[in-house]
Amino acid sequence: MTPWLEWGALAASVVIVGAYEYRAHVTGRRDALHQARFINARMRGAWVQAMSTQSGFEVVAVQALRNALMAATIAASTAALALMAALTIGGASIYTGLSHWPQSGLGPLHVVLGTLVVALLFASYTCAAMSMRFFSHATMIVAMPVASPERKRFNGVATHWVQRAGALYSWSLRLFLMVVPTVAGIVHPMALMPATLSLLVALHFFDQPPPEGAVAGPE
């Protein structure tokens, strides 16, 4: 199997995933009701606004954010464990490959794919950890009494933090899923494309909006 075909499979996989994410972003910006991630962002903002007007629900709001914080914690822990495993198994070979870059053959592709696995896992962990950070900050705000001047002053900040935390959590899961075709490419370069197409199917279901009519439009 020729090296250019293997490198072409990697390039095609990256382009396909990038094109999907770009199209999803453009479509969601044009109409938020056609992308689950944008619907969820709107829902998180509406939730914070609703909680900011309901006195006596501070504990409920904190508990809801704590549940989201725990979900992000699980994602961060999983990514960290996978990252440590990847570095333990392939860290030495990646370092050797980068230090003595081969000129041809399968070596360069394997080094690139191994490095990409580590980078994706680290990015997934970072996104989940940052999501935890923003959820934690938002928790301190929604724990304030609804009628207090401090709460009213920081309600907009809480909305922003919760939306940002949700987006980072979503990207953490997406980046973790992107490890699958990369690992498949390490096993065999020609497995990259089938695994990438399987990834797109999974992402497509991730982005599916609720049934038509389930989300009411602005009145």
Backbone bond lengths (Angstrom), bond angles and torsions (degrees), N, CA, C in turn:
res aa  C-N    CA-C-N  psi(-1)  N-CA   C-N-CA  omega(-1)  CA-C   N-CA-C  phi
1 M - - - 1.455 - - 1.526 109.04 -
2 T 1.300 116.96 128.63 1.459 121.35 -173.52 1.529 111.15 -75.51
3 P 1.366 115.83 144.02 1.478 118.92 -178.85 1.527 113.22 -59.89
4 W 1.350 117.40 -36.33 1.468 118.07 -177.30 1.519 111.51 -64.27
5 L 1.343 117.14 -30.64 1.459 120.08 177.90 1.530 110.76 -69.13
6 E 1.320 115.90 -38.22 1.462 120.07 179.65 1.535 111.03 -69.33
7 W 1.339 116.24 -44.55 1.453 119.76 176.94 1.530 110.85 -65.08
8 G 1.328 115.91 -34.16 1.462 119.68 176.90 1.521 111.99 -63.97
9 A 1.345 116.95 -37.15 1.464 120.79 177.72 1.530 110.46 -64.17
10 L 1.331 116.68 -40.52 1.461 120.08 177.88 1.529 110.95 -65.07
11 A 1.336 115.67 -46.44 1.469 119.42 -179.93 1.528 110.94 -61.58
12 A 1.341 116.89 -42.25 1.458 120.39 -179.87 1.527 111.15 -64.39
13 S 1.316 116.89 -39.14 1.462 120.28 179.14 1.519 111.42 -63.30
14 V 1.339 115.95 -44.48 1.469 119.99 179.82 1.524 110.70 -63.31
15 V 1.326 116.22 -42.91 1.462 121.02 -179.04 1.522 110.79 -65.12
16 I 1.323 117.20 -41.77 1.468 120.98 -178.69 1.520 110.84 -63.73
17 V 1.342 116.86 -47.30 1.466 120.02 -179.83 1.528 110.39 -65.04
18 G 1.344 116.82 -41.91 1.454 120.25 178.04 1.520 112.08 -62.25
19 A 1.335 116.87 -41.59 1.457 120.99 179.59 1.528 110.83 -65.58
20 Y 1.336 116.50 -39.52 1.472 119.30 178.23 1.520 111.02 -62.22
21 E 1.334 116.44 -47.31 1.464 119.86 -178.63 1.528 110.88 -65.12
22 Y 1.305 117.36 -38.45 1.469 120.22 178.92 1.527 110.38 -64.63
23 R 1.333 116.39 -45.19 1.458 120.27 179.49 1.523 110.95 -63.96
24 A 1.347 116.86 -40.85 1.462 120.02 178.62 1.522 110.66 -63.07
25 H 1.330 116.26 -39.86 1.464 119.87 179.84 1.525 111.23 -65.45
26 V 1.328 116.70 -45.86 1.464 120.87 -179.06 1.526 110.22 -64.58
27 T 1.335 116.70 -44.24 1.463 120.74 -179.64 1.521 111.17 -62.59
28 G 1.340 116.07 -43.22 1.454 119.81 -179.67 1.514 112.76 -67.41
29 R 1.324 116.96 -36.01 1.456 119.70 177.66 1.523 111.20 -67.76
30 R 1.325 115.66 -33.55 1.450 119.70 -179.76 1.523 111.18 -73.14
31 D 1.326 116.95 -40.66 1.458 121.69 179.34 1.522 108.14 -149.30
32 A 1.335 116.04 104.34 1.467 120.74 -174.23 1.524 112.77 -62.50
33 L 1.336 117.30 -24.18 1.461 120.07 -176.82 1.526 112.79 -75.54
34 H 1.339 117.62 -3.37 1.459 120.48 179.44 1.526 112.65 -101.33
35 Q 1.330 117.57 3.12 1.455 121.16 178.30 1.522 109.31 -137.12
36 A 1.329 116.25 126.94 1.462 119.84 -177.15 1.515 111.78 -61.20
37 R 1.330 117.41 -36.23 1.464 118.59 -176.98 1.528 111.94 -65.69
38 F 1.333 117.21 -33.32 1.459 120.46 178.60 1.535 111.08 -78.23
39 I 1.327 116.62 -34.46 1.460 119.99 174.22 1.525 110.26 -62.55
40 N 1.334 115.82 -43.04 1.462 120.20 179.46 1.524 111.36 -64.14
41 A 1.333 116.67 -38.60 1.467 119.73 178.01 1.527 110.53 -62.88
42 R 1.334 116.21 -43.36 1.469 119.91 178.17 1.521 110.47 -64.58
43 M 1.324 116.27 -40.09 1.468 120.70 -179.47 1.526 110.58 -63.93
44 R 1.347 118.04 -41.82 1.461 120.50 179.46 1.525 111.21 -62.78
45 G 1.345 116.52 -41.00 1.460 119.50 177.54 1.516 111.75 -64.34
46 A 1.341 116.91 -42.24 1.463 120.63 179.06 1.529 110.67 -65.10
47 W 1.336 116.59 -35.25 1.460 120.13 -179.87 1.529 110.34 -64.07
48 V 1.328 117.25 -45.56 1.460 119.90 179.58 1.522 110.26 -62.23
49 Q 1.322 117.09 -42.10 1.460 119.93 179.63 1.529 111.31 -63.83
50 A 1.335 116.77 -39.72 1.462 120.12 178.88 1.529 111.11 -65.92
51 M 1.330 116.64 -42.25 1.460 120.69 179.59 1.530 112.09 -66.84
52 S 1.333 116.21 -25.06 1.468 119.35 -178.28 1.531 112.57 -78.58
53 T 1.326 116.70 -5.90 1.471 119.74 179.36 1.527 112.55 -114.18
54 Q 1.326 117.42 -2.39 1.459 121.20 -176.08 1.530 109.69 -108.63
55 S 1.307 116.49 96.14 1.457 120.61 178.71 1.530 110.20 -66.54
56 G 1.324 116.14 139.05 1.454 120.97 179.66 1.517 113.65 94.16
57 F 1.340 117.12 -4.74 1.463 121.14 -179.42 1.527 111.87 -104.75
58 E 1.321 117.22 16.27 1.463 120.06 -178.11 1.532 111.75 -61.31
59 V 1.336 116.35 -41.40 1.463 120.12 -179.37 1.529 110.45 -65.58
60 V 1.331 115.88 -39.60 1.474 119.92 177.97 1.517 110.39 -62.57
61 A 1.325 117.23 -42.16 1.461 121.39 179.95 1.522 110.97 -64.19
62 V 1.333 116.02 -43.56 1.465 120.01 179.28 1.524 110.60 -62.80
63 Q 1.323 117.06 -41.30 1.461 120.59 -179.92 1.521 111.13 -64.79
64 A 1.330 116.89 -39.98 1.460 120.03 178.61 1.526 110.57 -63.61
65 L 1.318 116.84 -43.38 1.464 119.79 178.14 1.525 111.15 -67.66
66 R 1.329 116.83 -32.94 1.465 119.25 177.95 1.528 110.36 -65.66
67 N 1.323 117.28 -37.10 1.465 119.84 176.27 1.524 110.98 -62.73
68 A 1.351 116.25 -43.07 1.459 119.93 177.23 1.520 110.95 -64.38
69 L 1.333 116.33 -38.12 1.463 120.85 178.35 1.523 111.05 -63.13
70 M 1.326 117.48 -39.80 1.461 120.79 178.67 1.521 111.73 -66.73
71 A 1.334 116.77 -36.94 1.469 119.61 176.93 1.524 110.30 -62.68
72 A 1.345 116.67 -43.04 1.459 119.94 177.57 1.520 111.22 -65.51
73 T 1.336 116.62 -34.68 1.469 120.44 178.72 1.520 110.95 -64.17
74 I 1.335 116.11 -42.15 1.471 119.98 178.35 1.527 110.48 -62.85
75 A 1.339 116.36 -42.43 1.463 119.87 179.21 1.526 111.03 -63.23
76 A 1.332 117.10 -42.71 1.460 120.80 179.35 1.528 111.15 -64.73
77 S 1.327 116.98 -42.98 1.462 120.59 -179.86 1.523 111.34 -63.81
78 T 1.342 116.39 -42.47 1.461 120.15 179.52 1.521 111.16 -63.37
79 A 1.332 116.37 -44.73 1.465 119.80 179.09 1.518 111.52 -64.49
80 A 1.345 116.96 -38.75 1.467 120.26 179.66 1.522 111.03 -65.50
81 L 1.330 117.48 -42.48 1.464 120.81 178.45 1.524 110.99 -64.20
82 A 1.331 116.55 -43.10 1.462 120.10 178.53 1.530 110.68 -64.67
83 L 1.335 116.88 -37.61 1.460 120.48 178.37 1.522 110.95 -64.25
84 M 1.333 117.28 -44.20 1.459 120.18 178.01 1.522 111.55 -62.60
85 A 1.339 116.38 -39.35 1.459 119.68 178.11 1.526 110.87 -64.93
86 A 1.332 116.98 -42.25 1.467 120.69 179.70 1.518 111.46 -63.70
87 L 1.336 116.43 -41.12 1.466 119.71 179.12 1.528 111.05 -69.24
88 T 1.331 116.90 -36.26 1.459 119.96 179.50 1.524 111.43 -67.02
89 I 1.327 115.70 -42.37 1.464 119.96 -176.30 1.527 111.58 -78.48
90 G 1.346 116.24 -45.71 1.465 118.10 -171.93 1.509 115.58 -119.04
91 G 1.338 117.26 4.56 1.458 118.97 -176.95 1.513 113.70 -61.13
92 A 1.325 116.00 -43.43 1.465 119.77 -178.39 1.526 111.54 -64.88
93 S 1.329 116.46 -42.83 1.466 119.39 -179.22 1.524 111.23 -68.24
94 I 1.343 116.93 -35.26 1.465 119.64 177.46 1.524 110.20 -65.24
95 Y 1.341 116.14 -43.32 1.469 119.97 -179.93 1.527 110.48 -63.54
96 T 1.342 115.87 -43.37 1.464 119.63 179.06 1.516 110.97 -64.38
97 G 1.334 116.72 -41.61 1.461 119.81 -179.49 1.513 112.61 -65.32
98 L 1.354 116.56 -38.75 1.458 119.61 179.28 1.524 111.55 -72.59
99 S 1.341 116.71 -31.87 1.462 120.20 -179.82 1.520 112.09 -74.62
100 H 1.328 115.90 -34.04 1.472 120.80 179.75 1.527 107.71 -126.29
101 W 1.324 114.77 76.46 1.457 120.55 -174.02 1.522 111.30 -62.39
102 P 1.339 117.49 117.39 1.467 120.26 179.51 1.532 110.68 -64.84
103 Q 1.280 114.36 158.31 1.465 120.38 -177.80 1.519 113.22 -92.96
104 S 1.303 118.12 -24.77 1.464 119.56 -177.28 1.521 109.08 -159.35
105 G 1.341 114.89 178.02 1.451 120.46 176.80 1.511 112.93 84.64
106 L 1.331 114.58 -165.67 1.447 120.23 -176.43 1.522 112.83 -76.82
107 G 1.342 117.33 -20.10 1.447 121.31 -176.14 1.514 114.71 -50.56
108 P 1.338 119.15 -55.29 1.463 120.28 -177.90 1.521 113.31 -58.12
109 L 1.329 117.41 -41.17 1.455 120.29 -178.53 1.524 110.78 -65.34
110 H 1.331 117.01 -41.44 1.448 120.37 179.31 1.526 111.31 -64.53
111 V 1.315 116.27 -38.60 1.469 119.52 177.88 1.524 110.33 -64.31
112 V 1.328 116.90 -43.96 1.461 121.16 -179.87 1.526 110.44 -63.67
113 L 1.328 117.24 -44.54 1.460 120.51 -179.20 1.530 111.30 -66.33
114 G 1.331 116.44 -40.21 1.459 119.52 177.23 1.519 111.80 -63.22
115 T 1.332 115.91 -41.86 1.461 120.16 176.85 1.522 110.64 -64.24
116 L 1.334 116.61 -38.25 1.454 120.99 180.00 1.530 111.16 -65.58
117 V 1.332 117.10 -38.07 1.472 120.45 176.84 1.523 110.34 -60.13
118 V 1.328 115.72 -47.62 1.466 120.30 179.64 1.529 110.49 -61.80
119 A 1.336 116.67 -43.21 1.463 120.63 -178.79 1.525 111.44 -64.45
120 L 1.329 117.53 -41.99 1.468 120.80 179.70 1.526 111.54 -65.53
121 L 1.328 116.42 -41.91 1.465 119.61 179.46 1.527 110.64 -66.47
122 F 1.322 116.59 -40.22 1.469 118.93 178.27 1.521 110.87 -65.91
123 A 1.335 116.89 -41.02 1.466 120.22 178.20 1.529 110.52 -64.84
124 S 1.333 117.09 -39.32 1.461 120.73 178.09 1.526 110.38 -62.69
125 Y 1.331 116.62 -44.73 1.468 119.86 178.18 1.533 111.47 -63.08
126 T 1.329 116.51 -42.82 1.461 120.47 -178.72 1.524 111.28 -62.50
127 C 1.333 116.47 -43.91 1.465 119.65 179.05 1.523 111.20 -62.53
128 A 1.345 116.67 -43.02 1.465 119.72 179.52 1.527 111.07 -66.03
129 A 1.339 116.82 -39.88 1.467 120.10 179.43 1.529 111.11 -65.82
130 M 1.323 117.05 -41.23 1.461 119.92 177.24 1.527 111.10 -66.62
131 S 1.338 116.67 -35.40 1.461 120.46 175.50 1.525 110.61 -60.68
132 M 1.327 116.74 -42.83 1.458 120.78 176.65 1.530 110.60 -59.65
133 R 1.319 116.26 -41.67 1.465 121.04 -178.96 1.533 110.95 -60.56
134 F 1.331 116.57 -47.10 1.464 119.65 -177.50 1.525 111.79 -70.79
135 F 1.331 117.14 -38.42 1.466 119.32 175.28 1.527 110.51 -60.90
136 S 1.334 116.74 -39.56 1.456 120.65 179.69 1.528 111.36 -63.39
137 H 1.330 117.12 -44.18 1.463 120.54 178.35 1.534 110.95 -63.65
138 A 1.342 116.18 -42.11 1.464 119.39 179.70 1.524 111.36 -64.20
139 T 1.344 117.02 -33.62 1.458 120.78 179.31 1.527 111.25 -61.27
140 M 1.325 116.21 -40.15 1.471 118.97 179.76 1.531 111.70 -64.54
141 I 1.324 116.15 -31.81 1.465 119.14 -178.99 1.520 110.66 -75.05
142 V 1.344 116.82 -48.36 1.467 119.07 -176.27 1.526 111.70 -71.42
143 A 1.340 117.77 -13.27 1.460 120.06 175.92 1.519 111.83 -78.09
144 M 1.335 117.79 -14.64 1.458 120.56 177.55 1.530 110.19 -69.55
145 P 1.318 118.44 148.10 1.469 120.18 175.46 1.522 110.90 -56.49
146 V 1.334 116.02 137.78 1.457 121.04 -175.53 1.525 111.88 -58.49
147 A 1.304 117.06 -36.96 1.461 120.56 -175.01 1.528 113.40 -83.53
148 S 1.318 117.57 -5.52 1.461 119.25 -176.32 1.528 110.50 -73.16
149 P 1.339 117.71 146.74 1.469 120.36 178.71 1.524 112.29 -61.83
150 E 1.339 116.62 -33.18 1.468 119.61 179.87 1.527 111.34 -65.06
151 R 1.330 115.50 -39.80 1.468 119.40 179.30 1.519 110.34 -64.16
152 K 1.326 116.71 -44.59 1.461 120.03 -179.46 1.534 110.91 -63.80
153 R 1.314 115.98 -34.64 1.452 120.33 -178.94 1.532 111.93 -68.77
154 F 1.335 116.81 -32.72 1.460 120.33 -173.45 1.532 113.70 -106.91
155 N 1.332 118.89 8.46 1.460 120.10 179.54 1.530 112.06 -59.93
156 G 1.330 116.43 -40.84 1.462 119.68 178.33 1.521 112.00 -64.10
157 V 1.326 116.06 -36.79 1.469 120.26 177.58 1.524 110.10 -65.39
158 A 1.335 116.92 -42.80 1.464 120.47 179.06 1.525 110.83 -60.60
159 T 1.328 116.48 -42.20 1.467 119.78 177.99 1.514 111.04 -59.98
160 H 1.324 116.31 -44.97 1.464 120.72 -179.91 1.522 111.37 -64.19
161 W 1.351 117.13 -44.25 1.457 119.95 -179.00 1.525 111.85 -63.57
162 V 1.333 116.55 -42.65 1.467 119.61 -178.71 1.525 110.73 -65.93
163 Q 1.321 117.40 -41.96 1.456 119.97 178.43 1.525 111.13 -64.96
164 R 1.316 116.28 -41.53 1.454 120.50 180.00 1.523 111.11 -66.84
165 A 1.336 116.63 -41.69 1.460 120.53 178.11 1.522 111.29 -62.07
166 G 1.332 116.88 -41.71 1.457 120.09 178.10 1.508 112.82 -63.16
167 A 1.330 116.87 -40.95 1.467 120.57 178.81 1.527 110.88 -64.55
168 L 1.327 116.84 -41.96 1.462 120.27 179.54 1.526 111.28 -66.55
169 Y 1.317 117.05 -38.10 1.463 120.34 176.97 1.528 110.60 -62.83
170 S 1.329 115.77 -42.19 1.462 120.04 177.66 1.524 111.43 -60.68
171 W 1.339 116.18 -44.14 1.463 119.64 179.41 1.522 111.50 -67.48
172 S 1.313 117.43 -31.47 1.460 119.60 176.45 1.525 111.29 -60.76
173 L 1.337 116.12 -44.54 1.465 119.87 178.40 1.518 111.62 -66.48
174 R 1.324 116.93 -40.70 1.465 120.87 -178.95 1.529 110.97 -64.24
175 L 1.318 116.31 -45.32 1.454 120.12 -179.98 1.528 111.21 -63.95
176 F 1.327 115.81 -36.28 1.462 118.86 177.92 1.525 110.86 -65.06
177 L 1.329 117.02 -40.25 1.461 120.16 177.88 1.523 111.83 -65.51
178 M 1.333 116.80 -32.00 1.464 120.38 -179.82 1.522 112.94 -66.75
179 V 1.339 116.43 -13.98 1.465 119.61 176.74 1.533 110.58 -67.48
180 V 1.338 116.72 -29.33 1.472 120.51 -174.11 1.529 112.36 -59.52
181 P 1.349 120.32 -54.41 1.463 118.03 178.91 1.524 112.77 -64.86
182 T 1.322 117.53 -28.82 1.468 119.77 178.64 1.524 110.80 -66.45
183 V 1.324 116.82 -43.81 1.459 120.49 177.00 1.527 110.27 -65.39
184 A 1.334 116.32 -38.77 1.470 119.52 177.23 1.525 110.54 -60.74
185 G 1.337 117.03 -37.35 1.457 120.57 177.64 1.512 112.81 -66.34
186 I 1.339 117.49 -31.18 1.465 120.23 176.33 1.518 110.23 -67.57
187 V 1.340 115.41 -40.11 1.469 119.17 177.90 1.523 110.49 -63.35
188 H 1.349 116.47 -47.54 1.466 121.65 175.87 1.521 107.78 -157.20
189 P 1.322 117.89 125.48 1.474 120.50 -176.84 1.520 113.97 -54.75
190 M 1.329 117.46 -34.03 1.452 119.58 -178.05 1.531 112.85 -75.40
191 A 1.327 116.11 -6.96 1.470 119.13 175.08 1.525 111.16 -82.18
192 L 1.324 116.93 -7.58 1.459 120.56 -178.50 1.523 112.57 -59.53
193 M 1.316 116.44 -49.82 1.460 119.93 -175.28 1.529 112.80 -65.91
194 P 1.347 119.88 -48.95 1.472 118.26 177.04 1.527 112.63 -59.59
195 A 1.330 116.74 -40.01 1.457 119.59 179.07 1.530 111.28 -67.32
196 T 1.328 116.96 -36.54 1.468 120.27 177.74 1.515 111.26 -65.74
197 L 1.321 116.76 -40.90 1.467 119.96 177.22 1.523 111.20 -64.28
198 S 1.334 116.81 -37.24 1.466 119.86 175.33 1.527 110.79 -64.53
199 L 1.342 115.97 -37.73 1.465 120.23 176.67 1.520 111.21 -62.23
200 L 1.332 116.88 -41.59 1.460 120.17 179.62 1.520 111.58 -63.82
201 V 1.322 116.83 -36.34 1.468 120.11 176.61 1.530 109.83 -63.02
202 A 1.340 116.41 -43.57 1.465 120.04 178.92 1.523 110.97 -64.10
203 L 1.330 117.14 -43.61 1.460 120.27 179.12 1.526 111.39 -65.35
204 H 1.331 115.97 -35.22 1.458 119.80 178.26 1.528 110.72 -61.38
205 F 1.333 116.59 -42.62 1.466 119.15 178.24 1.521 110.76 -69.98
206 F 1.333 117.27 -31.65 1.464 120.56 175.13 1.522 110.49 -60.17
207 D 1.314 115.94 -38.23 1.463 121.38 -172.01 1.524 113.17 -92.83
208 Q 1.316 117.85 1.62 1.455 119.78 -178.74 1.532 110.43 -66.60
209 P 1.328 118.01 127.69 1.462 120.22 177.62 1.525 110.81 -75.16
210 P 1.336 118.12 167.05 1.468 121.04 174.07 1.520 110.53 -61.90
211 P 1.319 117.56 166.20 1.469 120.22 177.97 1.524 111.33 -55.89
212 E 1.313 115.31 149.66 1.465 119.95 -178.61 1.520 110.39 -58.62
213 G 1.314 115.00 131.52 1.456 121.13 -179.07 1.513 113.60 95.25
214 A 1.361 117.26 -11.56 1.465 119.05 -179.46 1.529 110.95 -72.58
215 V 1.339 116.42 -30.02 1.460 121.19 178.89 1.521 108.25 -107.58
216 A 1.313 116.28 118.66 1.460 120.21 179.69 1.515 110.08 -77.73
217 G 1.305 116.81 138.91 1.450 121.32 178.02 1.509 111.14 -75.84
218 P 1.327 117.00 172.78 1.472 119.89 179.44 1.516 111.57 -62.36
219 E 1.323 115.94 139.34 1.467 120.15 -178.55 1.532 111.03 -85.52
